[in-house]
Amino acid sequence: MITPDKRTKRKNVITAIAIIAFMIFLFFFTLYNTGVFDRSI
């Protein structure tokens, strides 16, 4: 097992948050494109 130092752990957390934020962005973008919300981009 590799023991992660603080720098690696922080980078992993930032990467995870970025991926989750990107997934949420894609989710809402898809809803807007399919017309679930009656709002034009």
C-alpha positions in Angstrom: 0.0 0.0 0.0 1.2 3.5 -0.9 0.9 5.8 2.1 -0.5 9.1 0.6 1.0 12.3 2.0 -1.0 15.4 2.6 -0.3 16.8 -0.9 -1.6 13.7 -2.7 -4.6 13.4 -0.5 -5.6 17.0 -1.1 -5.1 16.6 -4.8 -7.4 13.5 -4.7 -10.1 15.5 -2.9 -9.9 18.3 -5.4 -10.1 15.9 -8.3 -13.2 14.2 -6.7 -14.9 17.5 -6.2 -14.1 18.6 -9.8 -15.6 15.3 -11.2 -18.7 15.6 -9.1 -19.2 19.3 -10.1 -18.7 18.4 -13.8 -21.3 15.6 -13.5 -23.8 17.9 -12.0 -23.1 20.5 -14.7 -23.7 17.8 -17.4 -26.9 16.7 -15.7 -28.4 20.2 -15.6 -27.2 20.9 -19.2 -28.9 17.8 -20.4 -32.2 18.7 -18.6 -32.0 22.2 -20.2 -31.4 20.7 -23.7 -34.3 18.2 -23.4 -36.6 21.0 -22.4 -37.5 19.9 -18.9 -37.1 23.6 -17.8 -39.0 26.1 -20.0 -36.0 28.4 -20.3 -33.7 29.2 -23.2 -30.0 29.2 -22.7 
